[in-house]
Amino acid sequence: MENGLRYTMTHIGDIAMDKLASGCQSVAKTTRGIVLTYDIHEQGRKKYKIIHRIGNRLAELKEFSPENVIFIDAELKDMFDQLNGIETLINSRLKEREERLYPGCANNNCEI
């Protein structure tokens, strides 16, 4: 099909919308990558805070009774559950980011 001046003038709206749509897709992909990276860093900060709280709680429990109280402390178990949830979230975000950065290397069979 010949794309002459008449065709271009007739379909200028379609051409403009196609260009706009392709631009929006690339912006959406870039934005998602930025959001993933920010979320990974934010979850890392939360992880550090929980680890600090766990250390403080262990120090408190050691002062009162050094026996096996740490294994039955509900507050400590809750903090470890939060830590496990954050670890799972960080790993899923890292995996998604790697899949976006290196789409052909989903199962780590290629060199980067």
C-alpha positions as CSV (number, residue, x, y, z in Angstrom):
1,M,0.0,0.0,0.0
2,E,1.3,3.4,-0.9
3,N,1.6,5.9,1.9
4,G,1.4,9.0,0.0
5,L,0.3,12.5,1.1
6,R,-3.4,11.8,0.6
7,Y,-3.2,8.6,2.7
8,T,-1.3,10.4,5.4
9,M,-3.7,13.3,5.5
10,T,-6.7,11.0,5.6
11,H,-5.3,8.8,8.4
12,I,-3.4,11.5,10.4
13,G,-5.5,10.8,13.5
14,D,-4.9,7.1,13.4
15,I,-1.1,7.6,12.9
16,A,-1.0,10.0,15.8
17,M,-2.9,7.7,18.1
18,D,-0.7,4.8,17.2
19,K,2.4,6.8,18.1
20,L,0.8,8.0,21.3
21,A,-0.2,4.5,22.3
22,S,3.3,3.1,21.7
23,G,4.8,5.9,23.8
24,C,2.4,5.3,26.6
25,Q,3.3,1.6,26.7
26,S,6.9,2.3,27.1
27,V,6.2,4.9,29.8
28,A,4.1,2.4,31.7
29,K,6.8,-0.2,31.5
30,T,9.4,2.3,32.8
31,T,7.2,3.5,35.6
32,R,6.5,-0.1,36.8
33,G,10.3,-0.7,36.9
34,I,10.8,2.4,39.0
35,V,8.0,1.5,41.3
36,L,9.4,-2.0,41.8
37,T,12.9,-0.6,42.6
38,Y,11.5,1.9,45.1
39,D,9.3,-0.8,46.7
40,I,12.3,-3.1,47.1
41,H,14.3,-0.4,48.8
42,E,11.3,0.5,51.1
43,Q,10.8,-3.1,52.1
44,G,14.5,-3.4,52.9
45,R,14.2,-0.4,55.3
46,K,11.2,-2.1,56.9
47,K,13.1,-5.3,57.2
48,Y,16.0,-3.5,58.9
49,K,13.6,-1.9,61.4
50,I,12.0,-5.2,62.3
51,I,15.4,-6.8,62.7
52,H,16.3,-4.0,65.1
53,R,13.0,-4.5,67.0
54,I,13.7,-8.3,67.2
55,G,17.1,-7.5,68.7
56,N,15.6,-5.2,71.3
57,R,13.0,-7.7,72.2
58,L,15.6,-10.5,72.6
59,A,17.6,-8.2,74.9
60,E,14.5,-7.5,77.0
61,L,13.7,-11.2,77.3
62,K,17.3,-12.1,78.2
63,E,17.2,-9.7,81.1
64,F,14.0,-11.1,82.7
65,S,14.5,-14.8,82.1
66,P,17.3,-16.2,79.9
67,E,15.6,-19.7,79.7
68,N,13.7,-20.7,76.6
69,V,11.2,-17.9,76.8
70,I,12.1,-16.7,73.4
71,F,10.4,-19.7,71.8
72,I,7.0,-19.0,73.4
73,D,7.0,-15.2,73.1
74,A,4.0,-14.1,71.0
75,E,5.4,-10.7,70.2
76,L,8.6,-12.2,68.9
77,K,6.8,-14.7,66.8
78,D,4.7,-11.9,65.3
79,M,7.9,-10.0,64.4
80,F,9.4,-13.1,62.7
81,D,6.2,-13.6,60.7
82,Q,6.4,-10.0,59.5
83,L,10.0,-10.5,58.6
84,N,9.1,-13.6,56.6
85,G,6.4,-11.7,54.8
86,I,8.8,-8.9,53.9
87,E,11.4,-11.4,52.7
88,T,8.8,-13.1,50.4
89,L,7.7,-9.7,49.1
90,I,11.2,-8.6,48.4
91,N,12.0,-11.8,46.6
92,S,8.9,-11.6,44.4
93,R,9.7,-8.0,43.5
94,L,13.3,-8.8,42.7
95,K,12.1,-11.7,40.5
96,E,9.6,-9.5,38.6
97,R,12.3,-6.8,38.1
98,E,14.7,-9.3,36.8
99,E,12.1,-10.7,34.4
100,R,11.5,-7.1,33.1
101,L,15.1,-6.3,32.8
102,Y,16.1,-9.6,31.1
103,P,13.0,-11.0,29.5
104,G,14.8,-13.9,27.8
105,C,16.5,-15.1,30.9
106,A,13.6,-16.2,33.0
107,N,15.1,-19.5,34.2
108,N,18.7,-18.2,34.4
109,N,20.0,-20.2,31.4
110,C,21.6,-17.3,29.7
111,E,24.5,-15.0,30.4
112,I,23.9,-11.3,31.1
